[in-house]
Amino acid sequence: MRKIVFIYLLLSVKIISAQLLPYQHFTERDRDKSDTTSLQHFFRNGEFYGHARYYFMATDNDAGLSDYFANAFGMGIGYETGKFKGFQIGISGFFIYNIWSSDLTKPDPATGVSNRYEIGQFDMLDAHNKHDMDRLEDLYVKYTYKKNQIKFGKQHIKTPFINPQDGRMRPTLVEGLMFESAHLKNTRIEGGWLFGVSPRSTVKWFGIGESMGVFPTGMNENGTRSQYAGNVQSDAIYFLGVTQKIHKNIKLQLWDFHIDNVSNSALLQLNAEKEIKGGNKIISGAQLVAQQAIVNGGNADTSKTYVRPGSEALTYGFRLGLQTANEWQFLVNYNRITGKGRYLMPREWGRDPFFTFMPRERNEGLADVHAATMSVSKSIKQGFKAELGLGYYKLPEEKIAAKNKYGMPSYWQLNADIRYLFSGFLKGLETQFLYVHKGNAGANEINKKNIINKTQMSLYNLVLNYHF
């Protein structure tokens, strides 16, 4: 039903625009391109776009534990009008089908743990649903004036703390007011007031507090099961980001991210490049993230709060690398989450902003972490890129809930990522193959519940995207 309503809305835009004027046979010469002030121009000079996506994912867990696979296909269409006195309207939607997959509703018999990765291709709130997964994704009004833009409504967003995290079929989306400005020289200012979120792996829209707890909630610091799902009292997110190019090769970012009644997070990041002989570049970076709980952390009842009142967290990281003239890139990264407190940011909203982030795992919910990664990538020819990454993550013992929210053991991770963007007749088609292996890096024996879908496992991803 939602697909029918969505298609009806898109077609109505064109139908209504046509009915505003007396009926006429529409041909290309009927367009009056000189009249840019009419409502007809506003609608006729818009743009339709589409996206088809196929995603195969499979998890090969440790011996004696369940393995999984999923085949997902989806397609979406969108429309954005032309400009009318700087204003535009946009709308888009997407549907997903479960073509053929494991039984993702059945927990692993040995541990009772449910599927983690493949269910995220569909609607994790209704694992039985295989065919009726559709979502209105964009519905906004946008105003552009010179180098300034304001957008209100449902929309895509990319910031350090809220981002698409599109390692599944569809990304995380938000609802609210966003603004961007590049009016000042070498400066970009972004900010927003958000009051709604539609996390990836869902088809519904939630209020801010509602969205915290859609994904598994882990443990409270005292070792009891977290009960904040459905109990976080928060109505809005406010954020501001400033990116300043302080030198032709040096960029400084400062972000402040305020979750009403829950917490405040600030990020400071410096990225620099230095050209050396032969057209090569040295790449470097430094990052600092500080968090603190505000008010009651989400609920006056400490068993139902998202973050313990009065708690704080601090992380810092560094990056050093080389980019060669023949398109090789070598990177070494380090990140430290201090023992001051658990770094907490709802997984429903985005991936970690750390230099050491590697796709398919996170360090959110942890304290006292040492993480190091290195990677090498190469653009072999136009459109083709391969990357190999290796990471080591030393975590607190999984039974120490005060520092390990999700019972994640120390691990090492290997990623092999190959991508190709087609040109010519198949322009718009993109392919990706990602192989991930995570191995146990701790000396202690680990409970099987903390192994399945977390370590001693391999994950296979094949993704086809076609944009038109």
N, C-alpha and C positions, 0 to 999 in steps of 0.2 A: 504493500500500500504506500509506504514512504517513497519508493522509487517512482510510483505513478504520480504522486503529488509533486515530487521534485521536477520531473520532466514537464509536468503541466506548468509549473512556475516559469521554467526557462522558455517554453514555447509562448507563454502568455506575454512575456516581455516583447517578443517580436510581433505578436498579434495585436497587442494594444497599441504599439507604436504605429502599425499600419493603419489602424482604425481611427487614429487621431486626425487623419487627413482623408479627403474623399478618395474612394477606391480608384486605383489606377494600376495598369499592368506594369509590374516592376522590372525594369531592365537596368543595366549599368549606366546608360545615358540618362536615366531618370534621376540619378543622384545629383543634387545641386551642391557640389563641393565648395562653392564659394560662400554658401550660407552656413557659417559655423555656429550660429546662435539659435538655430531651431531645435525643437525637441526631436524632430525627425533625424537630424544629423547626430544628435546625442545617442540614439539607439542604433541607427544604421552603420555608424562608424565604430561600433564596438568590435570586440574580438571573441570568438568562440575558441575554446581549446579543450584538449582531451588527454587522458592518460590511461593506458592499459598496463597492468602489472601481473606477472606470474611469479610465484615464489615457492620453491621447493626447499624444505628444511627437514633435517633428520638429526636426531641425537643418539649417539652410541655410548651408553653408560657402562659403568664397570660391570664385570661379570656378576651374574645373579640379580642384576637390577634391570628394570624395564627400559626398553628402547622405544623410540617414537619416530614418526615421520608425518609430514603434512604437505599437501599440494593445494595451494590457494591461487585463485584467479580473481581479478577485480578490474573494474573500469569506472572512470568518472568523466564528467563533462563540466565545463564551466563557461561563464560569459562575463565579460567586463565591458561596460559601455564606453563610448568615446567621451571626451571631456565636454562639459557644458559649464562655462564660467569657472572652470577648475574642478568641478565635481564629477565624480564617476560612481557607478554602482556595480558591485560584483556579486556573483552567486556561483556556487559550485557544489557538487555532491559526488559521492562514490559508493559503489556497491561491491560486495565480496561474496564469492562462493567457495565453499569447501568442496573441492573436486573429489579428493580421495585422501583419507588420512587415517592414522591410528585412532583407536577409541580414546579420545582425550578426556573423557569423563571418568575413566577408570584409574584409581590410584594404584601405585606400585604395590603389589602384594607383600613384598618383604618389609617395606618401610611405612606404608600408608601415605607416602608423599605423592602429591599430584604432579601432573606434567607442568613444566615451567616455560619452555620456549615455544613449542608448536602452538599451544593454545593462544598465544599472543598474536597469531596470524588472523584470528577470528574475533569473536566476542567473548572475552574471558569471563564475563558476567552471565553468559548463557552458553555453556559449552555444548549443549545439545543442538543449538541452532547452526544449521549448515547452509542455509539458502537465503535467509531474509536478513542480511547484514548490510544495511545502507545507512548513510549518514549525510545530513546537510553539513557541509564543511565550511564554505564561505558564504557570508551574507552581510555585506558591508556597504557603507558610504565612505568614499574617499575624497579628500579635498587636497589639491596640489597648488602651491603658489611658489613660483621660482624654485628654490632649493629646499622648500619646506613641504611637509606632508602630514596630514592628519587622517586617521582611519578609525571608523567606529563600527563595531559589530563583530561577527564571527570571522576569524582570520587565522592565517598561518603566522608563526612568530619564531624568531631565532635570537636568543640571548644566551649568556653563559649558564643561567639557571633554568630557564624555560626554553626548550628547543624541540625540533621535530622528533629527535631520537628515532629515526625512521628505519630501524632494523627489523621492522615487521611490515605488514601490508600497508598500514596507514599511520601517519604521524600524529603527534599531539597537537591540538588546536586550542585557541583561547577565544574568549569573548570579552570585549571591553573597548577602551579608547587608547590608541597608540599614536605617538607623534615622532617624527624624525626631522632633523634639521641639519643641513650642511651649509647654512648661510654664512657662518664664520669661517674664515680661511683656515684650512688644515684641521678643522674641527667637525666632528659629527656628534650630535646630541640625540639620544633616543630616550623615550620614557613612556610610561603607560599606567593606566588604572584598569585592572582586570577584575571581572566579577564572575567569570565562567570558564570552565575547562572541560574539554573532551579528550581524555587521555587516549594514547594509542592503545590498541587492542580492546577498544570499546566502541559502541555506536551511540552512546548517550552523552548528553551535556549535564554537567554538575556545577553546583555552586563551589566556591573555593574550599570551604570546610568539608563539604561532601566529597570532593575529589580526593581528599587525603585519606587513604585507606581503601581505595578501590583495588590496589595491588596488595599482596600479602604484607602484614604489618609487623612481623617479627616480635621481639621481646622488649619489655620495659627494662630499665637499668637494674631493677631488683630481681630480674629473672622471671617475672610473671608475664603471661601472654599480653601483648599490647591490645588495648581496647579502644583505641582512638577512632577506629572506623565508624563513621556516622555520628561521632560525638565531638568533632572539632568545631568550635564556634569561631568562625572567621568568615568575613564577608568580602574581603578584597585583597588584592596584591597591588602594591605601588612600587614602581621601580624607575630608576634614572641611570643612564649610562652615558659617559663622555669618552670619546676616543679622540686623542690629540696627536697629531703628527708633529712632534717637537723637533724633528730633524728629518731630512729626506729619507733616512734609513732607520729612524727610531719612532716607534709608536707606543703611546701610553694609554691604557684603558683604566677607567675607574667606574665601578658599578655599585649601586646600593639597591638592595632588594628587600622590601618590607612586607611581611605577611601579617596582616591585621590580627592582633591578639595572640600571635604565635612566636615569631622570631624576626630578627633582622640579620641580613648577610651582606657583607661588603667585600668586593674583589678589587684588587689592584694588580695590574699586569703590565709588564714592559717587554716589548719585542724589538729586537734590533737585528740589522743585517750589515755586514761589512764586506765590500768587494775586495777581492784579492787578485792575484795574477791569473791570467788566462780566462777571465770572465767568470771565475768561481766566486761563491759567496759563503761567508761564515754566518750561521744563523744562531741566535741566542735568545733566551727569554727568562723571565723571572715572574713569579706569581705569589700572591698572598691572599688568603681568604680568611676572614674573621666572622664568627657568628655569635649571637647571643639571644637567649630567650627573652621575650617581652611579655608583660602582663602575667597571665597564668599558663602560657604555652599552649593554649587552645581549649582548656577546660579546667574549671576549679577543682574537679576531682582528679587527683594526680594519676589514678589508674587509667583515666580516659584522655589525658593530655597528650599532645604530639611530642612535645619536648619538655623536659623537666624544668619547672620555673627556676630561674637563676643560673641555669647551665650555660656554658660557653664552649666554643670549639675554635681551633686555629689550625690552618694548613698552610704550607708553603712549598714551592717547587721551582725547579730550574730546568732549562733546556739548552743544549749545545749541539750544533750540527754543521754540516757542509752540504752546499748545493753546487753541483758542478755545471760547467757550461754545456755538457752533453747530457743534461737532465737526469743525473744520478742525485739522490738525496740520502744523507746519512744523519740520523738523529739519535741522541742519547738524552733521556729524561729521568728526572728524579722528583718524587713527591713525598712529603712527610705530613701525615695527620698526627698532630701531637697528642700526648696523653691527657690534655686539658679537658677533653670531652668528645662525644661522638659527633662527627660531621653529619648533619641531618638536612636533607632536602627531599621532598616527596618524589619518589621514583615515577609517579604518575606524570610528572611535569617535564622531565628531561634527563639527559645523561650528565655525568660528572664533567666539570670544566677543567679537570686536571690535565697536565701535559702527559701523564702516564696512563690516561684512559685508553683501553683497548676494547674494540667492539665485542659485545656479548657478555661483559662482566662489569661490575661497578665496585667502588669502595665506599659508597654511601652507607651510613649507619655504623661506621667504624671509628675507633680512636686508636692512637698509638700504632700507627702504620708506617712502614717503610716500603716504598714502591719504586722500582727502577725498570725502565724499558729501553730497548734500542730497536731501531728499524732501519731498513734500507729499501728504497723504492727507485724505480726506473721507468721513465716514459720511453718505450722502445721505438715506437713510431706514432704518428699522429693518431690519437684516439685510443692507444693501447697503453696501459699502465699496470705494473706489477709491484707488489709490496710484501715484504716479509718482516714480521715483528716478533720480538721475544720480550716477555716481561716476568719479573719476579716480585711477589707481593707477600711481605712478612706481616702477618696479622696476629692480633691477640688470640689466645686459645678460644675456640668456638663456644666453650661453656661459660666464658666470662661475658655475660650479657651487657654489663655496664660499658664494655668496649667493643662488643660484637653483636649488633642487633639481630642479625639473621643467621648466626651460627656458621659463618663462613670460615673454613680452614685456610691456613696459608697455602698458596698455590703458585705455580708458574704457568705461563700461558704462551702458546705459539699461535700466531695468525699468519695465514698466507692468503693474500687478496689479489685477484686478477680481474681487471675491468677492460671493457672495449666499447668505444662509442663508434657506431657505424656512420658512414657518410654516403653521399650519392643517393641511390634509389632508396636505401634503408635508413636515411638520415632520420634521427629521432629515436632509433632503437639503441638501447644501452644494455649491456650484459655484465653481470658480476658473479664471480665464484669466490666464496669465502670459506676457508677451512680454519676451524678453531680447535685447539687441543689444550685442555687444562689438566695439569698433573699436581699431585699432592707434594707440597714443599715443607711439610711439618714432620717432626720426629715422632709425635704421639699417635697412637692408634685412634682412628676417627670413627665415630658412630656412622652407620650406613645412611642415617637420615641426613647427615651433613656431607655426604659424598654424592648422592644421587643429584644430578643436574647441576652440581657445583664443581666437582673435581674428579679426576680419573675418568675423563669423558672426552669425546670428540663431537663436534657440531659441524654439520655440512649445510651450506647455503648456496642455492643457485637462484639468481634473480634476473628477470627480464623486464625491462621497462620500455614502453613505447610512448613517446610524447608527440602529440599532433595538434 
